[in-house]
Amino acid sequence: MERLYPLSRRRLLAGAGGLALSMSNFAARADDATPLRLGVLTDMSSLYADITGPGSVVAAKMALEDFLASPHQIKRPIEVVSGDHMNKADLGANIAREWIDRNNVDVVIDVPNSAVALAVRNVVQQSNKALLVSGASSSDLTGKACSPNLVHWSYDTYALSSGTARAVIAEGGKTWFTLTADYAFGHAMEKEVRTVVEKLGGTVVGGVRAPINTQDFSSFLLQAQASKAQIIGLINAGGDTINSIKQSVEFGIQRGGQKVVATVLYLSDVHSLGLNVAQGLQFTESFYWDLNDGTRAWAKRFAPRNNGRYPTAMQAGVYGATLHYLKAIDQLGASGDGKAVVEEMKKLPTDDPLFGKGSIRADGRKLHNMYLFEVKKPDESKYPWDYYKLVKTIPPAEAWRPLEEGGCDFLKS
């Protein structure tokens, strides 16, 4: 049975919505025990809403349902609540603080937009709760901004930039111009891309930064075109990626011999672009719905609950992280000490139908395979959402930044 989570006027104005899920197999009533509350803090209304948003809430609820369908010891009610941070770091931090201080939320989940995730990370650590990041990608979250209260699940800027840049340079793309989203994620990814390109003998000849949620990329693309670089690396995401790719085609950049590379690309982006525009794009990703029997079965349960839209890697990450968190709570027997819960998550091997078997490293980095995909040509797609072909599987040892290179402070103590 679903019930609405009570909203104060302040929370409503802040963009925080709530949806509680309580299951009939609990013997205790909600007023007999404090519920275990899972807070999905995401982008419900802006450029990341398709790749996270309502689909992330669906994924968290599916993880709860699958956990409750398995043998477990938790007898408390468990609820999923959701909030819209609107890509504003201060708003995200305020919602997280109110959830924790007033509404007994034990864990904050998803948090797309690295600037928001970094702000929420401070709130969660100060309150000793848990933060499960699926939507944000900055590798600083397990580097200089690491936290003993944080797990970083789906991907990060190191894995994305390393996989894509290596593949492009191997094909002869030695000179690069970067078009970067001007906030924490873009800055981190730009640095990672430059490092990989230069390490492999390439050169970044120039770059430009664009504000988040830019609609007109013409001036930025003209600078990229004028650079004569072989590769124009798009270091942006969501609606920004869609707009910059569409406009690069309109400017005839690809026809002129330059190659546009998306360092971050999601299933929903390809769906919006269409295969005629997106075909041939190569990118690194942690999940694809049509990868194996387990991913297919889960995606076909997910899509009807998400308006027919198939899952992105971030939504899959919400499912995997939430399920593993619940397993750790069940093993530990308590949820109040967020640091202790994250420690338990690191002790337990990870295993779910979307990412397979894996582990969580001491710095909070979730370790699993990454994949190099290529977008299919229209005549290669045989059924709805059949968009990718697998080019290469990248094992964890190659995909993720080595632990000793991250600079995670709490490990030193």
N, C-alpha and C positions, 0 to 999 in steps of 0.2 A: 504494500500500500504506500502511495506517495502522499506527502503532506507538505504544505508550504512552510518554509522557515520564517518566523516572524521578522518583519523589517521595521526598523525605526525610520523616522523621517530622514534623519541624517544619513543613514546607510543607503536609503533609496536615492537621495540626491547625489550621493557619492558614486552611484552606479553599481552598488552591490546588490545582487539579487540572491535569493536563496531557494534551494530546492532540497527537501529532506527525503531520504529514502529509508523507511523502516520496514523490517521484515517480520512476518507473522510468526516465524519460528522462534522469536525471542520470548522467553518466559517472563522476563522482567518488563514492566511498563516504563516509559520514558521518565516518569516522575519518581520511579523507584531507584534509578541509577543514572549518573551523569552520562549522557551519550558520548560516544567517540565520534568527533566531528571532523570530517575531511573537507577542507576548503579549496575549491578549484578557483584560483585567481587567474583570470585570462582576459583576452581581448574579445569582447562580445560585439563590438560595434565599429571597428575600424579595419585597417589594412591586413591584420592577422586573424580576423574573425573566421575566415574560411579554413585556415590551416590549424587553428586551435579552437577557440570560442565554444559554441554549443557542442561541437563534436568532442571536445575535451571533457565536458561534463558527462556526455553519454559514455565515454570511455571509462571514466572513474566509476560511474554507476555499474557498468558491466563488470569491472574488476570486483566491486563489492558483491554483486550477485554471484559471481563465480567463486569467490572466497566463501560466501555463506553456503553455497551448495556443496562444499568440501568439508571433511571433518575438521572441526575447530573447537576451541575452548572458550572463546569470547562469548559472554552472556549479556553484555551491555548492548543497548540500541546503538546502531551506527548510522550516521547521517552524512549525506553529501550536500554541501552548500556551495554556492558559486557567487563570484563577484566580477565586475568589469572594471579593470584598471585604466582603460581608455588610453593606454600607452603613456601614462604620466607617472613618473617615479614617486612623486609625493603622494599622489592618490593611492597608488598601490601600497605604499608603506602605511598609509593611514587605514586602509581597509584591513590589512593584515594585523595592525595593532588593535583595532577595534574587535576583530574576530577573536584574537587571543585574549585580550583583557576583559571583554564583556560577554563573549559568546562561547568561551571554552573550546575554540577550535584547536585541535592538537597538531595538525599538519597543514601546510600550504603547498599546493600542487600546481604544476604547469608553468605559469609566470612567463609567457612570451614577452620579448623585449628585454634585452640584457640590462639596460639602465634600470628598469623596474625591478628585475630580479636582484640586482646588486643592492638596491635600496631595501627590498624585502628581506634579503639575507641578514642585514643588520638588525632588523626588528626581531626576526625569528631567533637569532643567536642570543640577543639580549634577554629574550623571554624563555630561552631553553626549550623551544619547540622544534619541529622538524620541517625542512624545506626540501621538496622533491621537484627539481627543475627538469622539465621536459621541453618547454617552448623556447627558452633563452639559449643562446649558443656560445656566448663568450667563454673562452677557455680560462679566463681569469677566475671563474667560479670554482675551479679546482687548482688554481695557481695562486697569484698574489691576494685574491679575495676568497680563498678557501675557508671553509668553516666545518667544525666537527658536527654541526647540525644539518649538513647539506649533502644531498646526493644529486649528481648531475647525470641524467639518464640517456637521452636519445642520441645526442651528437654534440660536437663543439666545433669552434672555429679551426682548431688545429686539424681535426680529422677531415673536415670538409675541404679546407684549403690544400692539405697535403695530397689527398687522393686525386682531386681534380687537376691541380697544377702539375703533378707528376705525369698524369696521362696526356695532358696537352703538350707539355714540353717534349715528351717522348715522341710525339707526332710532329715535332719541328717548330712549335710555337715558342720562340725564344724571346721576343720583345713584347712587353705588356704595357697597357695603359689601364689604370683602375678607375672605376666609377663607383664611389663608396657612399653608403648611407652614413650620414654625419651624426652618429651617436655611438654608444659603447660597443655594440656588436660590430658595426662597420670598422671602427678603429682597430679592434682586436683582430678581425679577419684580414684587414689590409696589411697589418704587420706580419701575420702568419703567411699570407700569400707572397709578400716581398721576400721573406726569409727563404721559403721553399724555392721560389723562382731563381733567386741569386745563388742558392746552394747548388742548384742543378745546372748552373751555367747560363741562365737567362738574365734579362735586364728589365726592370720596370722603368720605362722612359718618361713616365709622367702619370698624373692622376688628378682627379677632381672629386670633391665631396658635395653631396646633394642632401638637402633637408629630408627628414623622414616624411613619407606621405606626399611626395612630389608628384604632381600631375603632368607637368611639361618638362621633359628631359632634353629639349632641343639644344639648348646652349651647351649642356654637358656632353651630349653626343657629338656635337660639332667639334669640340675640343679633342675628343677621343679620335674622331675621324682625321683631324688635321695632324695628329701625332704620328700617323703612318705606322703605328704599332701593329704587329701581326695579330695580337690578341687584345680584345677589349674585355677586361674582367669585370663583371657586374657583381659588386660586393653589396648586395641589398637583398631584400626578401619580400614575399607576399605581393601586395599590390604594386610596390615599387619595382619589383622584378618584372611583373607582367607589363607595366607601362613602358619600362625602358626597353624591353625586348620588342614590343610592338612598334615603338617609335624608331628603333634601330632598323627594322625592316622597311619602314616608311622612308627613312633617309637613304636606303640603298647601301648601307654599310657592308652587309655581307656580299652583295653583288660587286662591290668594289675590291673584294679580296681580303678584307679583314674578317676575323672570326670572333663572334661574340660568345663568351663563355659565362654561364651562370654558376657562380660558386655555391649558391643556395637555390634549390629548385624543389617545389613540392608538387604532389599529384594534383592538387586543386589548381595550381598555377598552369600546369600543362592542359588541364581541362578547360580553363578559361581562355588560354591562348589558341587551342586547337592544334592538331598535329601538322597542319599545313605550315604554321608558323614555327612551332616548337621542334619539328623533326630534326634529328641529328644532334641536338644539344646533349652534351655529356656532363654528368654531375655525380657527386658522391652523396650517398644516402644510407641510412641505417635500417630502413624498412621499406618493403613494397608489398602491397596486399596480395599480389599474385606470385609471390616468391615460392611458396610450398603449400602443402595441404593444410597445415596449421594456420598460416596467415590467411588463406582463402576462406576457410570455415569461419574464422573470427570476423573477417571483413563482411561476409554475407549476413552475419548477425547484426553487425554495426550499421551498415548502410541504410536499412529501412528505418532505423531510429535517428538517422541524420539526414532526413529529406532526400534519401537516395544517393547521397554523396559518399564516396568511398574514403577510407581513413588515410590521413597523412602520417608521417613518421612521428610527429609530435603527439598526435592523438594516440597512436600506438604506444608511445612512451608513457603517457599518462596511465594507460591501462597497466603496463608492465610495472611501473614504479609503485602504483597504488596497491596492486596485488602483492608485491613483495613487502611493502610496508605492513600490510595487514598480517602477513605471515610472521613478520618479525614481532609485531604486537602480540600475536597469539603465542609465540614462543616465549617472549619476555614476561607476559602477563600484566603489563602496565603500559600506559601511553604518556604519562605526565612528564617524564624526563626525556626530552627530545634527543639529547646527545646519546643517551643510553639506547634509545630506539635505533638511531642511525648506526651505532656500533653493532647492534644485533643484526641489522640489515647487511653489514659488511661481513659478519661471520657466516651468514647463511648463503649457500650457493644460490644464484638466481636461476630460475627455470620457468619459462612461460611459452605459450605457443607462438608468440610474435618475434621474440629475440632469441629463443632457444636457451641453452645453458650458458651461464656466464658467472661473473663475480663483480663485486664492488671493491675498488681499490682503497687503500688507506686514506687517500685525499678526497674520496667521495666520487671518483670517476667510475661510472658503470662501464664495464668492459664487455664488448661483443663485436661480432664482425661488422665491418662497413662494406658497402658495395659501390662499384662504379657502374652506373647505368647509362644507357643512351635512349633518347626518345625515339620511338618507332616512326617510320614513314606511314602515311595514311593507309597504304595498301597492305601494311604488315599487321595492322590492328584488326583483330577478328571478332571482338565483342566489346561491350561497353566498359570503359575504364581500362582497356588493354593498351597501355601506353609505353611501357618500358621493356627494354631487353637488357639482360645482364651482360656486362662486359667483363667484369672481374670481381672476385671476392677478395676483400682486403682483411687479413687476419688481425686480431687485436694488437699483436706485437708491432705491427706495421702501421695500424690505423691511429693509435693514440699516442699523445706526447709522453715520453718516458717520465716516470714519477720524479726522478731527480732533477729534471729540467723545469719543473713547474714552479718551484719556489714557494711551496705551501708552508706557511709559518707554523701552524699548530703541530705539524709533524716534527719540527725541530725540537720542540719542547717535550 
